[in-house]
Amino acid sequence: MLYLDFDGVMHHENVLWHPKKGAYLHVPPGYELFQHASLLAELLEPFPEVQIVLSTSWALQYGVTGAAKRLPEALQRRVIGGTFHSRHMSRSEFQYDKPRGLQVYEDVLRRRPRAWLALDDTNEGWPPEAAGRFIQTDENEGISDPEVLFEIKEKLLEMAGEQH
């Protein structure tokens, strides 16, 4: 299972939201929303068993389905849910009170996947139990950073071994 944040992972982290325009990047030229999504689809292609759980505020803003629709079809098919669960936490708790790492880890405890990996640009709130399961991406270059790419490939291979 792959826990996926969007901002700072799929594209530059400086995303703003406008009531009429929706989400948009406020960054230097050369960046665009979801510019690394096809790269992630390519990375996951050899691992058809990997499902995606959205661990992004986009799922709160647009709903899991609406957020997933911004991804390429190859990734959309893998999305099985999000870490925000209105039964388990309030919107305020998700947005402000509970660090992302704890949100992801609590979801892991609920879903109980055999193997999991989280991609996020912040290292805030990741419990010790998440060690080796979390990759911090570059807030500007996301998963396209060469060191991050290498680590993702390594972890996906490890996960594939854990699945069998």
Secondary structure as the mmCIF struct_conf table of DSSP 4:
data_model
#
loop_
_struct_conf.conf_type_id
_struct_conf.id
_struct_conf.beg_label_comp_id
_struct_conf.beg_label_asym_id
_struct_conf.beg_label_seq_id
_struct_conf.end_label_comp_id
_struct_conf.end_label_asym_id
_struct_conf.end_label_seq_id
STRN STRN1 LEU A 2 LEU A 4
STRN STRN2 ASP A 7 ASP A 7
TURN_TY1_P TURN_TY1_P1 GLY A 8 MET A 10
STRN STRN3 HIS A 11 HIS A 11
BEND BEND1 GLU A 13 GLU A 13
STRN STRN4 VAL A 15 HIS A 18
TURN_TY1_P TURN_TY1_P2 PRO A 19 LYS A 21
STRN STRN5 GLY A 22 LEU A 25
BEND BEND2 VAL A 27 VAL A 27
TURN_TY1_P TURN_TY1_P3 PRO A 29 GLY A 30
TURN_TY1_P TURN_TY1_P4 LEU A 33 HIS A 36
HELX_RH_AL_P HELX_RH_AL_P1 ALA A 37 LEU A 44
TURN_TY1_P TURN_TY1_P5 GLU A 45 PRO A 46
TURN_TY1_P TURN_TY1_P6 PRO A 48 GLU A 49
STRN STRN6 ILE A 52 LEU A 54
BEND BEND3 THR A 56 THR A 56
HELX_RH_AL_P HELX_RH_AL_P2 SER A 57 ALA A 68
TURN_TY1_P TURN_TY1_P7 LYS A 69 ARG A 70
BEND BEND4 LEU A 71 LEU A 71
HELX_RH_AL_P HELX_RH_AL_P3 GLU A 73 GLN A 76
TURN_TY1_P TURN_TY1_P8 ARG A 77 ARG A 78
STRN STRN7 VAL A 79 GLY A 82
BEND BEND5 THR A 83 THR A 83
TURN_TY1_P TURN_TY1_P9 SER A 86 HIS A 88
HELX_RH_AL_P HELX_RH_AL_P4 ARG A 91 SER A 92
HELX_RH_PI_P HELX_RH_PI_P1 GLU A 93 ASP A 97
BEND BEND6 LYS A 98 LYS A 98
HELX_RH_AL_P HELX_RH_AL_P5 ARG A 100 ARG A 111
BEND BEND7 ARG A 114 ALA A 115
STRN STRN8 LEU A 117 ASP A 120
BEND BEND8 ASP A 121 ASP A 121
TURN_TY1_P TURN_TY1_P10 GLU A 124 GLY A 125
HELX_RH_3T_P HELX_RH_3T_P1 PRO A 128 ALA A 130
TURN_TY1_P TURN_TY1_P11 ALA A 131 ARG A 133
STRN STRN9 PHE A 134 GLN A 136
HELX_LH_PP_P HELX_LH_PP_P1 THR A 137 THR A 137
STRN STRN10 ASP A 138 ASP A 138
TURN_TY1_P TURN_TY1_P12 GLU A 139 GLU A 141
STRN STRN11 GLY A 142 GLY A 142
TURN_TY1_P TURN_TY1_P13 ILE A 143 SER A 144
BEND BEND9 ASP A 145 ASP A 145
HELX_RH_AL_P HELX_RH_AL_P6 PRO A 146 GLN A 163
#
